[in-house]
C-alpha cells in the first residue's frame, strides 16, 4: 500500500479547501436517508455540471449488447486496441454516464482506450442482481465483438467499484473469463458495514453511514452479505491485476485497506494508493486537482498494462 502526500503548492491548497467546502455543502446533504431517490438523482446531475470533461474527446451514445452506454474515444472513428467498461458510482441508486464524464473522458484521453460508461439499471426500481447482470453482459458483448479478455479493463468508483469486483467474480466463476485488469476508485465493497462506528478524521465531506445503509437496503435488502453484493467477503483468487485509488479522508477508506490485504492474500497482483487530504472519488475533479490528474494517469497506465508488463 502506497501513501501519497498532498500537493503542497498554495494554489492546490486553496483548491482543496474550496472543493471540500463545496462538497460538504452541496453533496453531503443529498445523501441523507430522508432525501427521496428522485431528488438525489436530480441533485447529483446538477453537481456534476461543476466538473470538467476532457476536451477533444469524441462522445456517442451506443449499446453493449442490450445495455445502454456512452462511448468516449480519443481517436475519432478509430476503434482502439484496448477498451474500458466504466461503472459509475452513486450507491447503486443514482448516477449515470453523464455524471462521471470528467473521469471517463480523461481516461480515454490519457489511455488511448475506448471507454464505455455503462448506463446500468439502478435500484430501487431494479434491485440486485440487475446491475451485475448488466455489467457482465456488457463485457460479454465486447468479447463477441472481437475484443479478447486480456484487452478489456473494468473500472468503477464507489458502488461502481464494488460492482466491478462483482462483475469480475461472475466472469471468473460462470464464464471462465479473466480480464486484463480492474480499477477501483474508493470502492464500496462491503455493504455489511462492519466498521460503521469508527470515526474518521477529518470528517467525511460526502457520505454518511445512514445514507449508505438506506441505499444498501434499496439495492439488496436481506442479501447484503452475498459475495456479489459485498465482494470483499468473497473468495478473491484468480482475479486480474487490480489498481485501488482512495482518499485518506473518507469513511470507505477501510474497505480499500481490507480489500488490498484480502486481494494480496488471495495471490492477486494489487497496487493501492492512498491520497492524503483527498475525499470520496476525488478523481472526478480532474483538471482542477493535481491529485485527481495523477490518479487518472495511474489509471491510464494500468489500462495500458505498463505496471506489470
N, C-alpha and C positions, 0 to 999 in steps of 0.2 A: 504494500500500500504506500502511495506517494502523497505527501502533503506539500501543496504549492502555496507559497506566500502571496499575499495580496500585492498588487502593483502599488509601489509607494508614491508614485507621482501625484502631485496635488490635484491635477485635473481628474485623475481617476478616483481619488478620494472624494472629491465633490460629486462626481457622477454616481459613485456607490451610495453616498448619503442621500442624494436626491431620489434615486430609484428605490432605495429601501423605504423611504417615506411614502413614495407614491404607491408601492406595492401594499404597504400596510393600510393605507387609506382607501385604495381603490379595489384591491383584490381580496384581501383577507376577509372583509365583511361579506363578500359574495359566498364564501364557503361556510357560512354559519348554517347549521342544520335547519333553521327556520326559514331559510330562503328557498322558495319553490324552484324546482329544477328549470322551468322555462325562464325564470328571471335570472338564474345563474348563467344559463346559456347566453342570454342576451348581454349580460354584463361582461362575460368573458370575450364575446365578439367585440365589444366596444373597447376593452382594454388592449386587445390585440392590435387595434389600429395605431397604437403608440409605438409599435415595434417596427424595425426596418428590414424589409425583404431585400435580398441582394439584387443588384442591378444586372441587366444584361442576360437574365435567365429566361428561357422560353418556358411558359406555363400553359398547360392544356388540361381540360377535363377528359378523363378516359375511364376505362374499367379494367380490372384484373379479374378475368372470369366474370362473375356476376356482381363483383364488389366495386362500387364507385371509387375512383381515386383521382388525385391531382398529380400530374407528371411535371417535374421540374427537370429541365435539361439544359446543360451549358452549351452544347453544340447543336444549333438549330437544324432539325431534320435528320440528325445523325444518331443512330442507336449506339449507346455506349457499350463498352465491353463488360462493365460491371454495373450492378443495379442494387439499389437500396429500397426496401419496403419500410416506410416510416409510419409508426403507430403513435398518434398524438396522445398526450395526457388529458386529464380532465375527470379523474375519479370514476371512469367508466360511464359517466352520466352527461358530460358536456365536452365541448371542444370539437374541432373539425380540421380538415387540411388548411382552411383559411386562417385559423387562429395560430398556426405554427409555421407560417411561411418564412419568418425570419430565420428559423433553423433549417428548414428543408431547402430553401433557395441557396443559402450559404453553403450547405453541404454539397449540393450539386455543383456549385461554382468551385469549391475547394478540392473536391474529389474527382471531378470529371465524370462521375457516375450519373446514371439516370435515377432520380429519386421519386418514388411513387409514395405520396402521402395518402394513406388509406382512409376512406370515409366509412369506417366500420360501424356496425349498429350499436346503439347506446342504450343503457338502462335509464329509467325503469321500463321503457317500452319493450326492450329486448334484453332479457337477463342472460346470465351465463347459461350456456356456452356460446351465445351468438357471436360475441366479439372474437373468441378464439377460432370459431368456425370460419369467420371472415378472413382472419389473418392467415390461417393455414391455406385456405382456398386461394388466396391471392398469390402466395408463394408457389403453390402447385400450378397455377395458371402461368406464371413466369417460366416455370420449367417446361410446361407444354409448348411455350412459345420459343423455346430453344436455349434459354439460359441454364447452364449447368449449376448445380447447387453450390459449387465452390466459387461462383461468381456473384452469389446473392448474399447480401448482408441484411439482417433485420435490426432495426433500431427503434427506440421509443423512449419517451420521457414519462416519469411518474407512473400512472396506471398503464400507460403505453409501454413502460419498461417492464412491468410485471407481465403484460400481455406478450411482449417479445419473448420472455422466458417460457411462457406457457405455449406459445407457438412452436418454439424450438423443441420443447419436450414432446409435443404431439407429433411433430415431424419425425423426431427420433424414434418414438415408440410405435407409431402406426404406419409410417411411410418409409422408415429406414433412410431418412434424408439427413445429411449433416451439412449445414450451411457453411459459407466462408467465415462468417463472424456475427457477433451480436454486439450492439452498442446500447448501453443502459444509462439514461440520464436521470439521476435522483429516483431510482426505481421504487415503486410501491409494491414490494414483493412478498409481504406477509400481512394479509388482511385480518389476522387474528390479533394484531397489535399487542404483543406481549410486553412491550416497554412503553406503553402509553402514558404511564405515570412519571416517567423520567423527565426532569426539567431540561430545557435547552437554553443555553446562554451564549450569545444574546438571544432574545426571544425570536421565535419564528415570525416571519413577516407575511406569510401567505396562508399556511394551512393551520388547522386545529383538529384535535382528535375527535371531537364530537361530530364535526362535519365529515371527516373520513369514515367514522362509524356509520353515519347515515347513508353515505354513498355505497359503502360496502354492503349494507342491507338491501339497498335498491338493486345492486348487481347480483348478489349471491347469498341471500338470506338462507341460513341453515347449511351453507356449503363453504363457509369461509376457510375451513382447513383443508379443502380439497387441493391436490397438487397443482391443478391448472388455475386455481383461484389465488392460492398462496404458494407460488413456485419455490420460495425459499425453503419450504417444508418438503419439497420433492427430492427424489434421487437425481442428482445433477451430473452424473457421469456421462461421458461421451458427448458433451456439448461443444460447440465450436469456440474458438478463441473469443474472449469477451472483454470489452472495454467498459468500465464503470466510471462515470463522472458525477461528482456530487459536491454540494457546498457544505462548509463547516457549520453553517448557521441554519439548520433545518431539522425538523422533527423526524424526518425519514433517513437521516444520516445512519442510524443504527441498522436499517435494512441493508444499506450498502456495505457496512463494515461486516455484518454477519454473512452477507452473500459472498463477499470477497473470500472469507475464510472457508465457507462451505464449498465454493467452486474449486478453490485450491486443494482442499481435502479430497475432492472427487477427481482430481487429476486434470482439471480444466485449466488451460492457459488463461490467466486473468490479469489485467492491468487495471488498477483502481487509483484514481486521482481525486484527492480532496482539496478543494479550492478554499483558501482562507477568506473569511468575511463574505462568502457568497451564500445565496439563498436557493430555494427550490427552483430547479430548471432555469438557472441563470443564463444558459446559452441562448435563450430567447432574446437576450439583449446584445446579440452580435451586432457589430457596427458601432456600439457605444462603449461597452466594457471590454477592456483588453483581455480579461479572464474568459469572457464569452468567445472572443475571437480565437484565443488559444485553444479552448475546448473544441471549437469547430475544426481547427487544424488537426488536432489529435483524432477526431472522428474521421476526417478525410484520410489520414494516414492508415487508420485501421481498415477502412473500406478498400484502400489500395493495396493492403497487405504488406505495408512497409515495416510493421513492428516485428513480424516473426518470419519473414521470408528472407 
